[in-house]
């Protein structure tokens, strides 16, 4: 049985022919993009060493690059007005260019520019893909379809970042970015060649009106920002923690990334199978609730590598389950304009990541890994409260609507 046939077996019955034909291709393209995008935080200490700067200064450059994500609402509105294929291909090409700039960067300014281009381009692709799913799949089944595409996030860490880490161990982080850029550019060519171009009716209508988010939408936008801040706290610090405290090199960190990716993949698959039944908001809250005690426990056990890694796995399990469950709810905030709300959510996430790229690296250098882990737990708790508040105002029509 081919991979496409396996995917078709788990798709909801109301998924259209376009989804069955192209979902594997688009998930594969997103895997390549996520691999390059996710490579930086775990290897930030390695990149900083290569540039001859401190981890905190590299964290500042990452923060500056994340601030470009504040343009995500504008990107989302643009995606609502153009063909989905064009949006996704622009995102892939832009990401490839950004990765090349990072690979060639002589210092922090070029590094920030390249990472910023990579971040903003990923937004364009992700919003384009989510909008395409919203065009093709009724809301009741979007959790399953979105969950399938979101396996590319976990696989990006499981296989992509691990592979790029091994390349780094054998050569350098610059070669890792260059090879990643070639893969993403190749994916862009395949998507442009195979995906038919069309404007769905919602996109045509979006051209004729100005989209405004309802006030209640800012609850889920804020929740997404808090959730991404929580993830950034540990992603930018766990690689340095393993290297400084336990002597892990690039290959060993890549091996840890492989294990964490397997955990994330399990969370993605579980969300794909459960969030439609349990309710998107309730599932997101559940994931955040798992993160809080895991983050607090990492604060207490950061001197023990085995215990710390188990707790880190639990933390990322909760994060992945929460984010995969929440995306369909965010896309559905403004019917007919999926890019508007998702773009705002991604923008909030960029702000959260930018703030924590500075705060978490500074906290690590001042007090060790436990400090950013505890900070992440606090942000996860805030995200849970906001997801619950939005869920009470907008009950999920497909399940889990009673709180």
Order of alpha helices (4+ residues) and beta strands (2+ residues): alpha-alpha-alpha-alpha-alpha-alpha-alpha-alpha-alpha-alpha-alpha-alpha-alpha-alpha-alpha-alpha-alpha-alpha
